Amino acid sequence: MTRILVLTALESELNIERAVDGVEVVVGGIGKINAAVATTAAILAARPTLVVNYGTCGTITKRLSGLIEISHVIQRDMMAMPLAPRGVTPLCEDQSILTSGHGFAVCGTGDSFVTSSDPWLTLNKIDVVDMELFAIAHVCKRFSVPWRSFKYVTDSADDLAHEQWTANCSGGEEVFWDVLNGIIIGCR
């Protein structure tokens, strides 16, 4: 039986009461530490066959809008130079870019809300930014659980991002549940 674990940071992003049988929704909180703790605890408790992250994001690639699926994720705020390049955890053999095997967009995760231009993001072909996905994907990799991630573009990662995020935070919920239902049907 397929057991899907949906991880989201905030209840304001996703109405957890819409989950169907076989789907458990966990609200983990904002940021990489909260996401790592929530993902680890949920995987150990639920033993899912798939972890799906749903959340909001800011766009760096301005042509992106709506709900997008993430193919790769990197830590945009791992800055331990000169021990390792930005985005790479120093003295660690873990992969610095994690791949879902689905989607097309590249997400840069960090413990900051992006409100201004960062040339590194553009140089490294980061499409969107969030605050949890790398931690979720990393824990999934450690526990050998496949993951997928869907992000709803709420803002343009600029000086108006906080206002845009507040206004658009729950905008992707309906389309996410439709996509998740398609995944569930495909897993049967």
C-alpha positions as CSV (number, residue, x, y, z in Angstrom):
1,M,0.0,0.0,0.0
2,T,1.3,3.4,-0.9
3,R,1.7,5.7,2.0
4,I,2.3,9.3,1.1
5,L,3.7,11.8,3.5
6,V,3.0,15.5,2.6
7,L,5.2,18.0,4.4
8,T,4.4,21.7,4.5
9,A,5.8,24.5,6.6
10,L,2.6,26.3,7.6
11,E,-1.1,25.6,7.9
12,S,-1.7,28.9,6.0
13,E,-0.1,27.3,2.9
14,L,-2.1,24.1,2.9
15,N,-5.5,23.0,4.4
16,I,-4.4,19.7,6.0
17,E,-8.0,18.6,6.4
18,R,-8.2,17.9,2.6
19,A,-5.9,14.9,2.9
20,V,-7.4,11.6,1.6
21,D,-6.9,8.1,2.8
22,G,-3.2,7.0,2.5
23,V,-2.0,10.6,2.8
24,E,-0.6,12.0,6.0
25,V,0.1,15.7,6.2
26,V,2.7,17.1,8.6
27,V,3.1,20.8,9.3
28,G,6.8,21.2,10.1
29,G,7.4,24.9,10.6
30,I,9.6,27.4,8.8
31,G,13.3,26.8,8.1
32,K,15.8,24.0,7.5
33,I,16.1,22.9,11.1
34,N,12.3,22.6,11.6
35,A,12.0,20.9,8.3
36,A,14.8,18.4,9.1
37,V,13.3,17.5,12.5
38,A,9.7,17.2,11.2
39,T,10.8,15.1,8.2
40,T,12.9,12.7,10.3
41,A,10.2,12.3,12.9
42,A,7.5,11.8,10.3
43,I,9.5,9.2,8.3
44,L,10.3,7.2,11.4
45,A,6.6,7.3,12.5
46,A,4.8,6.8,9.2
47,R,7.3,4.8,7.1
48,P,6.0,6.4,3.9
49,T,6.7,5.1,0.4
50,L,6.9,8.7,-0.9
51,V,7.4,12.1,0.7
52,V,5.9,15.1,-1.1
53,N,6.8,18.6,-0.1
54,Y,4.4,21.4,-0.8
55,G,5.2,25.0,-0.1
56,T,5.6,28.5,-1.4
57,C,8.6,30.1,-3.1
58,G,9.9,33.3,-4.6
59,T,10.9,33.3,-8.2
60,I,14.3,34.2,-9.5
61,T,13.4,33.1,-13.1
62,K,10.7,35.6,-13.7
63,R,8.9,33.6,-16.4
64,L,7.8,31.0,-13.7
65,S,4.4,31.3,-12.1
66,G,1.8,29.1,-10.5
67,L,2.5,25.6,-9.2
68,I,5.9,24.1,-10.4
69,E,7.6,20.9,-9.7
70,I,11.2,20.9,-8.4
71,S,13.8,18.7,-10.0
72,H,16.9,19.8,-8.1
73,V,17.6,21.6,-4.8
74,I,20.7,23.2,-3.4
75,Q,21.6,25.1,-0.2
76,R,21.8,28.7,-1.2
77,D,23.0,29.8,2.3
78,M,25.8,27.2,2.9
79,M,28.7,29.7,2.8
80,A,31.8,28.1,4.3
81,M,34.3,29.5,1.9
82,P,37.2,28.9,1.6
83,L,36.6,25.4,2.9
84,A,34.1,24.7,0.1
85,P,32.3,26.7,-2.6
86,R,29.0,28.3,-1.7
87,G,26.2,25.8,-1.7
88,V,28.5,22.9,-0.6
89,T,28.8,21.6,3.0
90,P,32.6,21.5,3.7
91,L,34.3,18.3,4.8
92,C,31.1,16.3,4.0
93,E,30.7,13.6,1.4
94,D,26.9,14.2,1.0
95,Q,25.7,15.5,-2.3
96,S,25.4,19.2,-2.6
97,I,22.7,19.0,-5.2
98,L,19.8,16.7,-4.6
99,T,17.5,15.4,-7.4
100,S,13.9,14.3,-7.2
101,G,13.8,12.7,-10.7
102,H,10.7,14.8,-11.5
103,G,10.0,18.4,-12.6
104,F,12.2,20.9,-14.2
105,A,12.9,23.8,-11.7
106,V,15.9,24.3,-9.5
107,C,15.3,25.4,-6.0
108,G,17.7,27.2,-3.7
109,T,16.9,26.6,0.0
110,G,18.1,28.9,2.8
111,D,17.1,30.2,6.2
112,S,16.3,33.7,4.9
113,F,13.4,35.3,3.1
114,V,14.9,36.6,-0.2
115,T,14.1,40.3,-0.8
116,S,16.8,41.4,-3.1
117,S,18.9,40.3,-6.1
118,D,21.7,37.8,-5.5
119,P,23.9,37.3,-8.6
120,W,25.0,33.8,-7.3
121,L,21.4,32.6,-7.7
122,T,21.3,33.6,-11.3
123,L,24.8,32.3,-12.0
124,N,23.9,28.9,-10.6
125,K,20.6,28.7,-12.5
126,I,18.4,28.8,-9.4
127,D,14.8,29.2,-10.5
128,V,13.1,29.6,-7.2
129,V,14.0,30.1,-3.5
130,D,12.4,28.5,-0.4
131,M,13.3,27.8,3.2
132,E,12.8,24.1,3.7
133,L,13.2,21.8,0.7
134,F,17.0,21.0,0.9
135,A,16.5,19.7,4.5
136,I,13.5,17.6,3.5
137,A,15.3,16.1,0.5
138,H,18.5,15.5,2.5
139,V,16.6,13.6,5.2
140,C,14.7,11.6,2.5
141,K,18.0,10.6,0.9
142,R,19.4,9.5,4.3
143,F,16.4,7.3,4.8
144,S,16.1,6.1,1.2
145,V,12.6,7.5,0.7
146,P,11.8,9.0,-2.7
147,W,10.7,12.7,-2.6
148,R,8.9,15.1,-4.8
149,S,8.3,18.8,-4.3
150,F,5.7,21.2,-5.6
151,K,6.2,25.0,-5.0
152,Y,3.7,27.7,-5.6
153,V,5.3,30.9,-6.8
154,T,4.0,33.6,-4.4
155,D,6.5,36.4,-4.9
156,S,9.3,37.9,-7.0
157,A,12.0,37.6,-4.3
158,D,12.4,41.4,-4.2
159,D,11.7,44.3,-1.9
160,L,7.9,43.6,-2.2
161,A,8.2,39.9,-1.6
162,H,6.8,40.0,2.0
163,E,3.6,41.7,0.8
164,Q,3.3,39.4,-2.3
165,W,3.8,36.3,-0.1
166,T,1.2,37.4,2.4
167,A,-1.4,38.0,-0.4
168,N,-0.6,34.8,-2.3
169,C,0.3,32.3,0.4
170,S,-2.7,30.0,0.0
171,G,-3.1,30.5,-3.8
172,G,-1.7,27.1,-4.9
173,E,-3.5,24.9,-2.5
174,E,-6.3,23.8,-4.9
175,V,-4.1,23.0,-7.8
176,F,-1.7,21.1,-5.5
177,W,-4.4,18.8,-4.2
178,D,-5.4,18.1,-7.8
179,V,-1.8,17.2,-8.7
180,L,-1.5,15.0,-5.6
181,N,-4.7,13.1,-6.4
182,G,-3.1,12.3,-9.8
183,I,0.1,11.1,-8.1
184,I,-2.1,8.8,-5.8
185,I,-3.9,7.4,-8.8
186,G,-0.6,6.8,-10.6
187,C,0.8,4.9,-7.6
188,R,-2.1,2.4,-7.5
